[in-house]
């Protein structure tokens, strides 16, 4: 197998538990790029939340954001592909979520928004210090988030619902699973994520492969969470992180080290740089 494209999830995969891109992982990615291999970010994050240390890696041109709702050319900051949530589905989601008080995040045109009242009381949500700090750094507060969603219903990429406890999360998983024309996934133990009816990292990777003239069998994909599953199943070489969920490890052809052990770098050296 000659790997021509490496698709990388960020949190729990390419970034360590401190959300850092380590020198070892950066070096491995840069060496792969120097060999003419496409290195592509494939994340649940929105464009504005992509970390600067990743964006500064010379040669990473494309980022699949919002679980595949968008493909961004990082050189021009323009979208080359979109697969958004339908307006009619947004109306249904807003009506449903209006009956609950959970923390909602909405991704619109490369930015992430949260209700001002929630933003002002983030510590009360119960997401932990690390993720609470991340939200403060990457989310923009707006007054009346549900009304904001309706005003922007034609351009919503992704919706996250966050929970302080697993009982609420399990209950809402059953509620949200009944929605039509959306996908339901997750990338953290505290959230549930809603995308468009056909939105996935796999669909976005397929589109990018067509754009770049790469066969999907020549793709190595690395991930750790359920929102990575479709991408790993579509890739010729699916790699699960050592810290990944069991369902991701079951899909993988190889389980590498954890994200705190430079597992991505290990996989790149084993399957790309050693050949």
C-alpha positions in Angstrom: 0.0 0.0 0.0 1.4 3.4 -1.1 -0.1 6.0 1.2 -0.8 9.2 -0.7 -3.0 11.1 1.8 -3.1 11.1 5.6 -6.4 12.3 7.2 -6.0 13.3 10.8 -8.5 13.9 13.6 -7.2 16.5 16.0 -8.5 16.2 19.6 -7.4 12.9 21.2 -5.4 12.1 18.0 -2.9 14.5 16.6 -3.0 16.8 19.6 -2.0 15.5 23.0 -4.1 15.8 26.1 -2.8 19.3 26.6 -4.1 20.1 23.1 -0.5 20.5 21.9 1.1 19.5 18.6 4.3 17.9 19.8 7.7 18.4 18.0 7.8 14.7 17.3 4.4 14.6 15.6 5.0 17.9 13.7 8.4 16.5 12.4 6.8 13.3 11.2 4.0 15.2 9.4 6.5 17.6 7.8 8.6 14.7 6.6 5.6 13.1 5.0 4.7 16.3 3.3 8.2 16.6 2.0 7.7 13.2 0.4 4.7 14.5 -1.6 2.0 13.1 0.7 -1.1 15.1 1.4 -1.6 15.7 5.1 -5.2 16.8 5.8 -6.9 17.8 9.0 -10.3 16.1 9.6 -11.8 17.4 12.7 -15.1 18.2 14.5 -13.7 21.6 15.2 -14.9 24.7 13.3 -12.4 26.7 11.3 -12.0 29.5 13.9 -11.1 26.9 16.5 -8.2 25.3 14.6 -5.0 25.6 16.6 -2.3 28.0 15.3 0.4 25.4 15.8 -1.3 23.1 13.3 -2.1 25.9 10.9 1.6 26.8 10.8 2.7 23.4 9.6 4.0 24.2 6.2 2.2 22.1 3.5 -1.1 21.4 5.2 -3.4 22.9 2.7 -6.8 21.4 3.5 -8.9 21.1 6.6 -12.1 19.1 6.9 -14.0 20.9 9.6 -17.3 20.5 11.6 -17.2 16.7 11.1 -17.0 17.1 7.3 -19.5 19.8 6.8 -16.8 22.0 5.3 -13.5 21.6 3.5 -11.4 24.7 3.7 -8.4 25.6 1.5 -6.2 27.0 4.2 -4.2 29.0 1.7 -7.2 31.0 0.6 -9.5 30.4 3.6 -12.2 29.6 1.1 -14.6 26.6 1.3 -14.2 24.1 -1.5 -17.1 21.8 -0.3 -20.1 22.2 2.0 -22.5 19.7 3.3 -24.7 21.6 5.8 -27.8 20.9 7.9 -31.0 21.5 6.0 -33.0 24.6 7.0 -36.1 22.4 7.8 -34.1 20.3 10.1 -32.8 23.3 11.9 -36.3 24.4 12.6 -37.1 21.0 14.0 -34.0 21.0 16.1 -34.7 24.5 17.5 -38.2 23.5 18.5 -37.0 20.4 20.3 -34.1 22.1 22.1 -36.3 24.9 23.2 -37.7 22.5 25.8 -34.4 21.9 27.5 -31.7 24.0 29.2 -28.6 22.3 28.0 -25.5 24.1 26.7 -25.7 24.4 22.9 -23.0 25.4 20.5 -23.7 26.2 16.8 -21.2 26.4 14.0 -21.9 29.0 11.3 -19.6 30.0 8.5 -16.4 28.9 10.2 -17.3 30.3 13.7 -18.7 28.8 16.8 -21.4 30.4 18.9 -22.9 29.9 22.4 -25.6 31.6 24.3 -24.4 34.6 26.3 -26.1 33.4 29.5 -24.3 30.1 29.2 -21.0 31.7 28.3 -21.2 33.9 31.4 -21.7 30.8 33.6 -19.6 28.2 32.0 -18.2 26.8 35.2 -21.8 25.7 36.2 -22.1 23.5 33.1 -19.7 20.9 34.6 -17.5 20.2 31.6 -14.2 20.4 33.5 -11.5 23.1 33.5 -9.7 22.1 30.3 -12.8 22.1 28.1 -14.3 25.1 29.8 -11.1 27.1 29.0 -11.2 25.8 25.4 -14.8 27.1 25.1 -13.9 30.5 26.4 -11.0 30.7 23.9 -12.9 29.5 20.8 -16.6 30.4 21.2 -18.4 33.7 20.5 -21.3 34.5 22.8 -24.6 35.8 21.3 -27.9 36.8 22.9 -30.7 34.3 22.2 -28.9 31.4 20.6 -32.0 29.6 19.4 -33.3 32.7 17.6 -29.8 33.2 16.2 -30.0 29.6 14.8 -33.2 30.4 13.0 -31.8 33.5 11.5 -28.8 31.5 10.1 -30.6 28.3 9.4 -29.4 28.1 5.8 -25.7 28.1 6.8 -25.4 25.9 9.9 -22.6 23.4 9.8 -22.9 21.6 13.1 -24.7 21.7 16.4 -23.2 20.5 19.7 -25.2 19.8 22.8 -23.1 19.5 26.0 -23.9 17.8 29.3 -22.6 17.9 32.8 -23.7 14.3 33.5 -24.1 11.1 31.7 -27.8 10.6 32.7 -28.9 13.7 30.8 -26.6 12.7 27.8 -28.1 9.2 27.6 -31.6 10.6 27.8 -31.0 13.2 25.0 -29.3 10.7 22.8 -32.6 8.9 22.6 -34.5 12.1 22.0 -32.1 13.4 19.3 -31.9 10.1 17.6 -35.6 10.5 16.6 -34.8 13.6 14.5 -35.1 13.3 10.7 -32.5 14.3 8.1 -29.6 14.7 10.5 -26.6 12.6 11.7 -25.9 12.1 15.3 -22.4 11.5 16.6 -20.0 12.5 19.3 -16.4 13.3 19.8 -16.2 13.8 23.6 -17.8 12.0 26.5 -19.8 15.1 27.5 -21.4 15.9 24.1 -23.7 14.9 21.3 -23.2 16.4 17.8 -25.8 17.0 15.0 -24.8 17.3 11.4 -26.6 17.2 8.0 -28.3 14.1 6.7 -25.2 13.0 4.7 -22.5 14.9 6.6 -19.5 12.9 7.7 -15.8 12.9 7.6 -15.9 10.0 5.2 -18.0 12.0 2.6 -15.7 14.9 2.9 -12.5 12.8 2.5 -14.1 11.1 -0.5 -14.7 14.5 -2.1 -11.2 15.7 -1.3 -9.7 12.5 -2.8 -11.7 13.1 -6.0 -10.4 16.7 -6.0 -6.8 15.6 -5.6 -6.9 12.5 -7.7 -6.2 10.1 -4.8 -7.8 6.7 -4.5 -9.4 6.1 -1.0 -7.5 2.8 -0.7 -4.3 5.0 -0.6 -5.6 7.0 2.4 -4.4 6.5 6.0 -6.8 7.9 8.5 -6.2 8.3 12.3 -8.9 8.8 14.9 -10.1 8.0 18.4 -13.8 8.8 18.6 -17.2 7.9 17.1 -17.2 10.9 14.8 -14.1 9.3 13.2 -15.7 6.0 12.5 -17.0 6.6 9.0 -13.6 8.1 7.9 -11.7 5.1 9.2 -14.1 2.7 7.5 -13.6 4.4 4.2 -9.8 4.6 4.4 -7.5 2.0 3.0 -5.5 2.1 6.2 -7.6 2.9 9.3 -5.5 3.7 12.4 -7.0 3.8 15.9 -5.3 5.7 18.7 -4.3 3.7 21.8 -6.6 6.0 23.8 -9.4 5.5 21.3 -12.8 4.1 22.0 -13.2 0.3 21.6 -15.6 0.8 18.6 -12.8 2.7 16.8 -10.2 0.0 17.6 -12.6 -2.6 16.2 -12.6 -0.8 12.9 -8.9 -0.2 12.7 -6.3 -2.3 10.9 -3.7 -1.1 13.4 -3.8 0.4 16.9 -1.0 2.9 17.5 0.2 4.6 20.7 -1.9 7.1 22.6 -2.1 10.8 21.7 0.3 11.4 24.7 2.7 8.9 23.2 2.9 10.6 19.8 0.8 7.8 18.3 0.2 9.6 15.1 4.0 10.1 14.6 4.4 6.3 15.4 2.0 5.4 12.6 3.4 7.8 10.1 6.9 6.4 10.7 5.7 2.8 10.5 3.5 3.0 7.4 4.8 6.0 5.5 8.3 7.0 6.3 9.8 3.5 6.6 8.7 2.6 3.1 
